[in-house]
């Protein structure tokens, strides 16, 4: 098992998105880019996935989730210790009034999937340099 809790040497991304079609499309793009992808369809599923696979290479979460929001997911995961303050996190949203801490990359929809994957790759490169 890799240091980030994944089962391979590929970078692990936990993808939390409540719209299944969008989640599947984004997961496929990450897989094609060489990531191991763990999917969750809600805030609670995201927390459970993080509990089973703490400290992924990257957490990508939508802001608006059916049972909460992505920032609440991050806060709870930090409190539980399954994420840390240096974690690579991307929050994406269609809402223009969302603010996130500077440690979180905030992207606005509509967003090309390739750009989302590119942002994740850039974030990994910056953190490992």
C-alpha positions in Angstrom: 0.0 0.0 0.0 1.3 3.5 -0.8 2.0 6.1 1.8 -1.3 7.9 1.0 -3.4 4.9 1.8 -4.0 4.0 -1.8 -3.3 0.5 -3.1 -1.0 1.5 -6.0 1.8 3.8 -6.9 -0.5 6.0 -8.8 -1.6 9.2 -7.1 -4.9 8.7 -5.4 -7.8 11.2 -5.8 -10.9 11.0 -3.7 -13.7 12.5 -5.9 -16.9 13.7 -4.1 -19.7 14.7 -6.4 -23.4 14.1 -5.9 -24.3 14.1 -9.6 -23.5 10.6 -10.8 -23.0 11.4 -14.5 -20.6 14.2 -13.7 -18.7 12.1 -11.2 -18.3 9.2 -13.7 -17.1 11.6 -16.4 -14.6 13.3 -14.1 -13.4 9.9 -12.6 -12.7 8.6 -16.1 -10.6 11.7 -17.0 -8.6 11.3 -13.8 -8.1 7.6 -14.5 -6.9 8.3 -18.0 -4.4 10.8 -16.6 -3.0 8.1 -14.4 -4.8 8.6 -11.1 -6.3 6.0 -8.9 -9.9 7.3 -8.3 -12.1 6.6 -5.3 -15.6 8.0 -5.8 -18.2 9.2 -3.3 -21.7 10.6 -4.0 -22.3 12.6 -0.8 -20.6 14.3 2.1 -21.1 11.3 4.3 -19.8 8.9 1.6 -16.8 11.2 1.2 -16.1 11.1 4.9 -16.4 7.3 5.0 -14.0 7.0 2.0 -11.5 9.3 3.7 -11.8 7.2 6.9 -11.0 4.1 4.9 -8.3 5.8 2.7 -6.9 8.7 4.8 -4.6 11.4 3.3 -5.2 10.9 -0.4 -2.9 12.6 -2.9 -5.7 14.9 -3.7 -9.3 15.5 -2.5 -11.6 16.9 -5.2 -15.1 17.9 -3.9 -18.0 19.7 -5.2 -19.2 22.5 -2.9 -22.9 21.6 -3.1 -23.6 18.1 -2.0 -27.0 16.6 -1.3 -26.3 16.1 2.4 -24.0 19.1 3.1 -21.2 20.9 1.4 -17.6 20.4 0.5 -16.2 22.8 3.0 -18.1 21.0 5.8 -16.6 17.7 4.5 -13.1 19.2 4.7 -13.7 20.6 8.2 -15.0 17.3 9.5 -12.2 15.3 7.9 -9.6 17.7 9.4 -11.2 17.2 12.9 -11.1 13.4 12.5 -7.5 13.5 11.3 -8.2 11.8 7.9 -7.0 15.0 6.2 -4.3 17.5 7.4 -3.9 21.2 6.8 -1.2 20.5 4.1 -3.6 18.3 2.1 -4.1 19.0 -1.6 -7.7 20.0 -1.9 -9.7 21.2 -4.9 -13.2 22.6 -4.3 -15.4 23.3 -7.4 -18.7 25.1 -7.5 -21.1 26.9 -9.7 -21.8 29.4 -6.9 -20.0 32.6 -7.3 -20.2 33.7 -3.7 -18.3 30.8 -2.2 -15.0 31.6 -0.4 -12.5 29.0 0.7 -9.3 29.1 2.7 -6.2 30.0 0.6 -4.9 26.4 1.1 -7.9 25.1 -1.0 -7.9 25.6 -4.8 -11.3 27.0 -5.7 -12.6 26.4 -9.2 -15.8 27.7 -10.7 -18.2 25.8 -13.0 -18.7 25.5 -15.8 -15.3 23.9 -16.0 -13.7 21.7 -18.6 -12.8 18.3 -17.1 -9.3 18.6 -18.6 -8.8 21.8 -16.7 -9.8 20.2 -13.4 -7.4 17.3 -14.0 -4.7 19.8 -15.1 -5.2 21.8 -11.9 -4.8 18.5 -9.9 -1.6 17.6 -11.8 -0.2 21.1 -11.2 -1.1 20.9 -7.5 0.7 17.6 -7.2 3.8 19.0 -9.0 3.9 22.1 -6.8 3.6 20.1 -3.6 6.3 17.6 -4.5 8.8 20.1 -5.7 
